[in-house]
Amino acid sequence: MGAQVQELKGNIRVFCRVRPMSGSEKGAGKSVAVMTPTDMDLSLTAAGKITPYHFDKVFGTDSTQDQVCLL
């Protein structure tokens, strides 16, 4: 436990939470522009270009507030 506390004190962790599409986005026929191949990676698609990102944790559209806040 002590090593974990020290790690948390000395490191910055970056999380990402992907929001679900809104009703207006769905109604306009928009497509999902975010892919989460793993729980630490995220890829954004814009103008035909895919840009990958890496985080300490990626929360998908179905994640709850409790899941996010417990970390």
N, CA, C and O of each residue as an XYZ file, in Angstrom:
284
protein
N       0.821     -1.200      0.000
C       0.000      0.000      0.000
C       0.862      1.261      0.000
O       0.527      2.234     -0.676
N       1.972      1.258      0.751
C       2.831      2.432      0.826
C       3.396      2.834     -0.521
O       3.472      4.022     -0.835
N       3.800      1.842     -1.331
C       4.339      2.138     -2.658
C       3.266      2.747     -3.553
O       3.547      3.642     -4.350
N       2.040      2.257     -3.417
C       0.956      2.793     -4.234
C       0.664      4.243     -3.855
O       0.424      5.073     -4.731
N       0.681      4.557     -2.558
C       0.448      5.930     -2.113
C       1.552      6.832     -2.634
O       1.268      7.935     -3.100
N       2.808      6.393     -2.569
C       3.909      7.192     -3.072
C       3.772      7.420     -4.571
O       4.025      8.518     -5.068
N       3.368      6.367     -5.290
C       3.184      6.499     -6.737
C       2.112      7.539     -7.051
O       2.275      8.352     -7.961
N       1.017      7.509     -6.295
C      -0.056      8.466     -6.525
C       0.369      9.888     -6.172
O      -0.086     10.836     -6.812
N       1.218     10.055     -5.183
C       1.683     11.381     -4.800
C       2.629     11.962     -5.849
O       2.629     13.172     -6.075
N       3.432     11.115     -6.489
C       4.454     11.602     -7.391
C       4.090     11.580     -8.858
O       4.818     12.149     -9.672
N       3.004     10.953     -9.223
C       2.645     10.818    -10.627
C       1.311     11.481    -10.917
O       0.419     11.530    -10.071
N       1.201     11.978    -12.109
C      -0.072     12.520    -12.581
C      -0.712     11.457    -13.448
O      -0.084     10.936    -14.370
N      -1.949     11.137    -13.159
C      -2.680     10.166    -13.959
C      -3.734     10.919    -14.772
O      -4.387     11.833    -14.268
N      -3.886     10.525    -16.017
C      -4.828     11.197    -16.911
C      -5.880     10.196    -17.363
O      -5.562      9.155    -17.938
N      -7.136     10.528    -17.091
C      -8.263      9.688    -17.467
C      -9.070     10.386    -18.551
O      -9.035     11.610    -18.676
N      -9.783      9.610    -19.320
C     -10.655     10.142    -20.361
C     -12.008      9.456    -20.235
O     -12.086      8.241    -20.051
N     -13.059     10.236    -20.334
C     -14.415      9.672    -20.318
C     -15.117     10.095    -21.598
O     -15.249     11.285    -21.884
N     -15.560      9.116    -22.357
C     -16.227      9.371    -23.633
C     -17.715      9.521    -23.383
O     -18.348      8.640    -22.802
N     -18.261     10.619    -23.815
C     -19.701     10.840    -23.614
C     -20.486     10.144    -24.713
O     -19.985      9.971    -25.824
N     -21.715      9.744    -24.407
C     -22.555      9.159    -25.452
C     -22.990     10.230    -26.454
O     -22.956     11.422    -26.148
N     -23.395      9.804    -27.635
C     -23.909     10.758    -28.620
C     -25.214     11.357    -28.110
O     -26.021     10.669    -27.484
N     -25.410     12.629    -28.380
C     -26.647     13.289    -27.971
C     -27.774     12.913    -28.925
O     -27.535     12.386    -30.011
N     -28.985     13.186    -28.509
C     -30.144     12.908    -29.350
C     -30.087     13.670    -30.668
O     -30.452     13.134    -31.714
N     -29.628     14.928    -30.618
C     -29.549     15.715    -31.852
C     -28.463     15.176    -32.785
O     -28.616     15.229    -34.006
N     -27.375     14.662    -32.225
C     -26.330     14.058    -33.057
C     -26.859     12.800    -33.749
O     -26.618     12.579    -34.936
N     -27.578     11.992    -32.989
C     -28.166     10.781    -33.571
C     -29.200     11.143    -34.627
O     -29.247     10.531    -35.693
N     -30.037     12.151    -34.325
C     -31.066     12.592    -35.257
C     -30.501     13.161    -36.542
O     -31.130     13.061    -37.596
N     -29.329     13.751    -36.468
C     -28.689     14.332    -37.651
C     -27.924     13.281    -38.451
O     -27.315     13.595    -39.474
N     -27.955     12.034    -37.985
C     -27.278     10.959    -38.706
C     -25.774     10.945    -38.533
O     -25.054     10.367    -39.348
N     -25.302     11.573    -37.483
C     -23.859     11.582    -37.219
C     -23.391     10.184    -36.851
O     -24.165      9.371    -36.347
N     -22.127      9.916    -37.106
C     -21.559      8.622    -36.719
C     -20.568      8.818    -35.582
O     -20.057      9.918    -35.372
N     -20.306      7.757    -34.863
C     -19.378      7.813    -33.742
C     -17.975      8.064    -34.275
O     -17.537      7.391    -35.208
N     -17.271      9.022    -33.696
C     -15.933      9.380    -34.154
C     -14.860      8.931    -33.176
O     -13.689      9.282    -33.321
N     -15.271      8.143    -32.167
C     -14.336      7.707    -31.129
C     -14.323      6.192    -31.062
O     -15.374      5.553    -31.038
N     -13.135      5.626    -31.033
C     -12.982      4.184    -30.856
C     -12.117      3.970    -29.626
O     -11.153      4.705    -29.410
N     -12.450      2.977    -28.823
C     -11.661      2.639    -27.641
C     -11.235      1.181    -27.742
O     -11.888      0.294    -27.191
N     -10.114      0.936    -28.461
C      -9.679     -0.449    -28.653
C      -9.252     -1.156    -27.370
O      -9.369     -2.377    -27.272
N      -8.759     -0.407    -26.388
C      -8.407     -0.974    -25.089
C      -8.895     -0.023    -24.011
O      -9.410      1.051    -24.320
N      -8.741     -0.405    -22.749
C      -9.185      0.491    -21.675
C      -8.161      1.591    -21.382
O      -8.317      2.343    -20.420
N      -7.107      1.686    -22.213
C      -6.113      2.747    -22.053
C      -5.874      3.537    -23.341
O      -5.132      4.519    -23.341
N      -6.497      3.113    -24.426
C      -6.285      3.762    -25.719
C      -7.596      4.263    -26.296
O      -8.665      3.693    -26.075
N      -7.473      5.361    -27.052
C      -8.625      5.983    -27.675
C      -8.180      6.503    -29.032
O      -7.072      7.024    -29.160
N      -9.015      6.372    -30.032
C      -8.710      6.900    -31.356
C      -9.861      7.794    -31.800
O     -11.028      7.412    -31.711
N      -9.519      8.989    -32.279
C     -10.511      9.927    -32.790
C     -10.428      9.951    -34.301
O      -9.336      9.938    -34.870
N     -11.582      9.985    -34.951
C     -11.632     10.072    -36.397
C     -12.248     11.408    -36.780
O     -13.366     11.727    -36.375
N     -11.508     12.187    -37.565
C     -12.000     13.474    -38.043
C     -11.431     13.717    -39.435
O     -10.229     13.571    -39.659
N     -12.284     14.081    -40.346
C     -11.887     14.372    -41.733
C     -11.105     13.216    -42.344
O     -10.158     13.427    -43.101
N     -11.507     11.996    -42.011
C     -10.862     10.819    -42.575
C      -9.526     10.453    -41.970
O      -8.891      9.494    -42.410
N      -9.088     11.198    -40.969
C      -7.804     10.934    -40.317
C      -8.047     10.358    -38.921
O      -8.865     10.879    -38.163
N      -7.335      9.283    -38.588
C      -7.443      8.665    -37.266
C      -6.252      9.108    -36.422
O      -5.101      8.956    -36.830
N      -6.542      9.657    -35.241
C      -5.503     10.113    -34.328
C      -5.583      9.308    -33.039
O      -6.592      9.369    -32.336
N      -4.524      8.546    -32.713
C      -4.545      7.734    -31.490
C      -4.074      8.534    -30.268
O      -3.233      9.427    -30.379
N      -4.627      8.198    -29.118
C      -4.236      8.792    -27.841
C      -4.085      7.672    -26.823
O      -4.724      6.627    -26.940
N      -3.243      7.893    -25.831
C      -3.030      6.910    -24.770
C      -3.262      7.589    -23.422
O      -2.730      8.670    -23.173
N      -4.049      6.966    -22.557
C      -4.374      7.494    -21.236
C      -4.093      6.431    -20.186
O      -3.843      5.270    -20.512
N      -4.136      6.834    -18.936
C      -4.019      5.864    -17.854
C      -5.274      5.005    -17.764
O      -5.221      3.854    -17.330
N      -6.404      5.577    -18.179
C      -7.675      4.836    -18.177
C      -8.646      5.566    -19.087
O      -8.751      6.791    -19.039
N      -9.358      4.810    -19.917
C     -10.415      5.370    -20.758
C     -11.739      4.760    -20.307
O     -11.881      3.539    -20.236
N     -12.692      5.616    -20.008
C     -14.029      5.182    -19.629
C     -14.936      5.344    -20.838
O     -14.978      6.414    -21.444
N     -15.654      4.305    -21.187
C     -16.532      4.327    -22.342
C     -17.842      5.034    -22.072
O     -18.081      5.551    -20.980
N     -18.686      5.046    -23.090
C     -19.963      5.753    -23.002
C     -20.918      5.140    -21.993
O     -21.853      5.800    -21.539
N     -20.692      3.886    -21.640
C     -21.589      3.225    -20.688
C     -21.081      3.276    -19.252
O     -21.689      2.678    -18.365
N     -19.988      3.974    -19.009
C     -19.436      4.052    -17.651
C     -20.315      4.934    -16.774
O     -20.946      5.882    -17.242
N     -20.336      4.596    -15.498
C     -21.154      5.349    -14.545
C     -20.288      6.346    -13.776
O     -19.062      6.240    -13.770
N     -20.926      7.292    -13.143
C     -20.219      8.273    -12.330
C     -19.469      7.575    -11.197
O     -18.352      7.968    -10.861
N     -20.068      6.556    -10.613
C     -19.415      5.807     -9.542
C     -18.129      5.151    -10.024
O     -17.125      5.176     -9.311
N     -18.136      4.570    -11.210
C     -16.932      3.931    -11.741
C     -15.808      4.957    -11.930
O     -14.646      4.670    -11.645
N     -16.156      6.125    -12.402
C     -15.153      7.163    -12.646
C     -14.603      7.703    -11.331
O     -13.393      7.885    -11.196
N     -15.457      7.954    -10.383
C     -15.039      8.597     -9.120
C     -14.341      7.641     -8.153
O     -13.671      8.105     -7.230
N     -14.471      6.339     -8.329
C     -13.834      5.397     -7.419
C     -12.340      5.269     -7.663
O     -11.633      4.686     -6.841
N     -11.840      5.802     -8.775
C     -10.411      5.724     -9.037
C      -9.757      6.863     -8.382
O      -8.537      7.006     -8.467
